[in-house]
C-alpha cells in the first residue's frame, strides 16, 4: 500500500508541475501580446504626432516667409510680375457688403456673387466646394474687383483664389478658362517665387494678408496647405 501511495503521489506532483508550467507559458504569451499591442499603439501615436508637427511646421515656414516678404517690402519698391509698373500699397476703407440678389452667406458686386469662407481648406478642396455651389474660386478680372474683395475680406488673412500653375513652370491659368494674359496681374513683391523650401512647390494663387487694410496682392503657395478661400458665381 505504501508503495502505491508514493506512486500516485508522484503522478499528481508531475501533473501539477505541468499545469504550472503551462500556466506560466500562457501568462508569458499574454504578456508578450500586451507588450506588442502597447508598442504598436505607441508607434501609431508617434506617427500621428509626427503628422501634426509636420503640418504645423509647414504653416510656420509659410508664416516666416510672409514675415520675410513684409520686411522686404519695407526696403524695396514692389513691382508687378510682368515688370510693367510699380505696385505700391493702396490703403482702403472697410466696406460693409450687401447680399443683393445673391444667396444666403454670399455678397454682391457688379453682377457677381462672392462667398468669403470662414473655414479653411486645401486649394483643391476649396475649388471643389465652390463647384458644389455652381461657382468656382475667385477670378480677378480687374482692379475694381480686387479692391472690392480687399475691402470686405478679413485684413490679416490669406485667401485661395482661382489661379493655378499647371504643367510647365510659370504657366498660370484661371480656373474658369479666362485668359491669364488678358487680366492685369497683382503679384506681391518677389512673387511668384515657387519657394524651394516647399517639397510640393507653390503652384496655387492666394491673396496675401496684411496688418493694415489695403489692396491685397497675390502670392503663390503650396496647394496642400489649408487657407480660407473665396468663391465666385454669376448673380
C-alpha positions as CSV (number, residue, x, y, z in Angstrom):
1,X,0.0,0.0,0.0
2,X,2.7,2.4,0.9
3,X,4.5,2.0,-2.5
4,X,1.2,2.5,-4.3
5,X,0.6,5.7,-2.3
6,X,4.0,7.0,-3.3
7,X,3.3,6.1,-6.9
8,X,0.1,8.1,-7.1
9,X,1.6,11.0,-5.1
10,X,4.4,11.3,-7.7
11,X,2.0,11.3,-10.6
12,X,-0.1,14.0,-9.0
13,X,3.0,16.1,-8.5
14,X,4.0,15.7,-12.1
15,X,0.6,16.8,-13.3
16,X,0.6,19.9,-11.1
17,X,4.1,20.7,-12.3
18,X,3.0,20.5,-15.9
19,X,-0.1,22.7,-15.3
20,X,2.1,25.2,-13.5
21,X,4.5,25.3,-16.5
22,X,1.5,25.6,-18.9
23,X,0.1,28.4,-16.8
24,X,3.4,30.3,-16.8
25,X,3.8,29.8,-20.5
26,X,0.3,31.2,-21.1
27,X,1.0,34.1,-18.9
28,X,4.2,34.9,-20.8
29,X,2.4,34.8,-24.1
30,X,-0.3,37.1,-22.8
31,X,2.3,39.4,-21.5
32,X,4.1,39.4,-24.9
33,X,0.8,40.1,-26.7
34,X,0.1,43.0,-24.3
35,X,3.6,44.5,-24.8
36,X,3.4,44.1,-28.5
37,X,0.0,45.9,-28.6
38,X,1.3,48.7,-26.4
39,X,4.3,49.1,-28.8
40,X,2.0,49.2,-31.8
41,X,-0.2,51.8,-30.1
42,X,2.8,53.9,-29.2
43,X,4.0,53.8,-32.8
44,X,0.6,54.9,-34.1
45,X,0.6,57.8,-31.6
46,X,4.1,58.7,-32.7
47,X,3.0,58.7,-36.4
48,X,0.0,60.9,-35.6
49,X,2.1,63.4,-33.6
50,X,4.7,63.5,-36.4
51,X,2.0,64.3,-38.9
52,X,0.6,67.0,-36.8
53,X,4.0,68.5,-36.2
54,X,4.8,68.4,-39.9
55,X,1.6,70.3,-40.7
56,X,2.4,72.9,-38.0
57,X,5.9,73.2,-39.3
58,X,4.6,73.9,-42.9
59,X,2.4,76.7,-41.6
60,X,5.2,78.1,-39.5
61,X,7.5,78.1,-42.6
62,X,4.9,79.9,-44.6
63,X,4.5,82.5,-41.8
64,X,8.2,83.1,-41.7
65,X,8.1,83.5,-45.5
66,X,5.4,86.1,-45.2
67,X,7.4,87.9,-42.5
68,X,10.5,88.0,-44.7
69,X,8.4,89.4,-47.5
70,X,7.0,92.0,-45.2
71,X,10.5,93.1,-44.3
72,X,11.5,93.0,-48.0
73,X,8.6,95.3,-48.9
74,X,9.8,97.9,-46.3
75,X,13.2,98.1,-48.0
76,X,12.2,97.8,-51.7
77,X,9.6,99.1,-54.1
78,X,7.2,96.4,-55.1
79,X,6.8,95.7,-58.8
80,X,4.4,93.6,-60.7
81,X,5.5,90.2,-62.0
82,X,5.5,91.5,-65.6
83,X,7.7,94.4,-64.5
84,X,5.3,96.8,-66.3
85,X,4.9,99.3,-63.4
86,X,5.5,99.5,-59.7
87,X,2.8,98.2,-57.3
88,X,2.6,100.4,-54.3
89,X,0.5,99.9,-51.2
90,X,-3.0,101.2,-51.8
91,X,-4.8,101.6,-48.5
92,X,-8.5,101.1,-48.4
93,X,-11.5,101.7,-46.2
94,X,-13.5,98.7,-44.9
95,X,-16.8,98.2,-46.7
96,X,-20.0,96.6,-45.4
97,X,-21.0,94.1,-48.1
98,X,-24.6,93.7,-49.3
99,X,-26.3,90.4,-50.2
100,X,-28.3,91.8,-53.1
101,X,-29.8,89.1,-55.2
102,X,-27.2,86.5,-54.0
103,X,-27.9,83.5,-51.8
104,X,-27.6,83.3,-48.1
105,X,-24.0,83.9,-47.0
106,X,-23.0,85.4,-50.3
107,X,-22.3,89.1,-51.2
108,X,-23.0,91.0,-54.4
109,X,-20.8,93.1,-56.6
110,X,-21.3,94.1,-60.2
111,X,-23.3,91.2,-61.3
112,X,-21.4,88.5,-59.4
113,X,-21.8,86.8,-56.1
114,X,-19.0,86.0,-53.7
115,X,-18.7,83.6,-50.8
116,X,-15.9,84.6,-48.4
117,X,-15.3,81.4,-46.4
118,X,-14.9,81.3,-42.6
119,X,-13.3,77.9,-42.7
120,X,-10.0,76.7,-44.3
121,X,-9.3,74.1,-46.9
122,X,-6.6,73.0,-49.4
123,X,-6.8,74.6,-52.8
124,X,-8.3,71.6,-54.4
125,X,-10.9,71.1,-51.7
126,X,-11.8,74.9,-51.9
127,X,-12.3,74.7,-55.6
128,X,-14.5,71.5,-55.1
129,X,-16.6,73.4,-52.5
130,X,-17.0,76.3,-54.9
131,X,-18.1,74.0,-57.7
132,X,-20.7,72.4,-55.4
133,X,-22.2,75.9,-55.2
134,X,-22.2,76.1,-59.0
135,X,-19.3,78.5,-58.9
136,X,-15.5,78.5,-58.9
137,X,-12.7,80.0,-56.9
138,X,-12.4,83.8,-57.4
139,X,-11.2,85.0,-60.8
140,X,-10.0,88.6,-60.7
141,X,-10.7,90.4,-63.9
142,X,-9.9,94.0,-62.9
143,X,-8.5,96.2,-60.1
144,X,-12.0,97.2,-59.1
145,X,-13.0,93.7,-58.3
146,X,-9.7,93.2,-56.4
147,X,-10.3,96.4,-54.4
148,X,-13.9,95.3,-53.5
149,X,-12.7,92.0,-52.2
150,X,-9.9,93.7,-50.3
151,X,-12.5,96.0,-48.6
152,X,-14.8,93.2,-47.4
153,X,-12.4,90.3,-46.7
154,X,-10.5,89.9,-43.4
155,X,-7.5,92.1,-43.5
156,X,-4.9,89.8,-41.9
157,X,-5.9,86.5,-43.6
158,X,-4.8,85.0,-46.8
159,X,-7.4,83.5,-49.3
160,X,-7.2,81.0,-52.0
161,X,-8.2,82.3,-55.5
162,X,-8.8,80.6,-58.8
163,X,-5.2,81.0,-60.0
164,X,-3.2,77.8,-60.6
165,X,0.0,76.8,-62.3
166,X,-0.5,73.6,-64.3
167,X,2.1,71.7,-66.3
168,X,5.0,73.9,-67.2
169,X,6.6,76.2,-64.6
170,X,5.3,79.7,-65.0
171,X,2.2,78.8,-66.9
172,X,-0.5,80.3,-64.8
173,X,-4.2,80.0,-65.6
174,X,-7.6,80.9,-64.2
175,X,-10.0,78.1,-63.3
176,X,-12.9,79.4,-65.3
177,X,-10.9,79.5,-68.5
178,X,-10.3,83.2,-68.6
179,X,-7.1,84.0,-70.5
180,X,-4.4,84.8,-67.9
181,X,-2.7,87.2,-70.2
182,X,-5.9,89.2,-70.7
183,X,-6.2,90.2,-67.0
184,X,-4.0,92.6,-65.0
185,X,-1.6,90.9,-62.6
186,X,-1.1,92.0,-59.0
187,X,1.7,89.8,-57.7
188,X,3.3,90.9,-54.4
189,X,7.0,91.8,-54.4
190,X,9.2,88.9,-55.4
191,X,6.2,86.7,-56.4
192,X,5.6,84.2,-57.7
193,X,8.8,82.6,-56.4
194,X,7.9,78.8,-56.2
195,X,9.8,78.7,-52.9
196,X,12.4,76.0,-52.8
197,X,11.7,75.0,-49.2
198,X,8.4,73.6,-50.4
199,X,8.6,69.9,-51.3
200,X,5.5,70.2,-53.5
201,X,6.4,73.6,-54.9
202,X,4.0,76.6,-54.9
203,X,1.5,76.2,-57.7
204,X,-1.7,77.8,-56.4
205,X,-2.5,81.5,-56.1
206,X,-3.7,83.3,-53.0
207,X,-4.4,86.8,-51.7
208,X,-1.9,87.9,-49.1
209,X,-2.9,89.1,-45.6
210,X,-1.6,92.3,-44.1
211,X,-1.6,94.3,-40.9
212,X,-3.5,97.2,-42.4
213,X,-6.4,97.2,-44.8
214,X,-5.0,97.7,-48.3
215,X,-5.2,96.2,-51.7
216,X,-4.5,92.5,-51.4
217,X,-1.7,91.4,-53.6
218,X,-1.0,87.9,-55.0
219,X,1.2,85.1,-53.6
220,X,2.0,81.6,-54.8
221,X,1.6,79.0,-52.1
222,X,1.7,75.2,-51.5
223,X,-1.6,73.9,-52.8
224,X,-1.7,71.3,-50.0
225,X,-1.8,73.9,-47.2
226,X,-5.2,75.0,-45.8
227,X,-6.3,78.6,-46.1
228,X,-9.6,80.4,-46.3
229,X,-11.0,80.9,-49.8
230,X,-13.3,83.0,-51.9
231,X,-15.9,81.5,-54.3
232,X,-17.5,83.4,-57.2
233,X,-20.5,82.8,-59.3
234,X,-22.8,84.9,-61.6
235,X,-25.7,86.6,-59.8
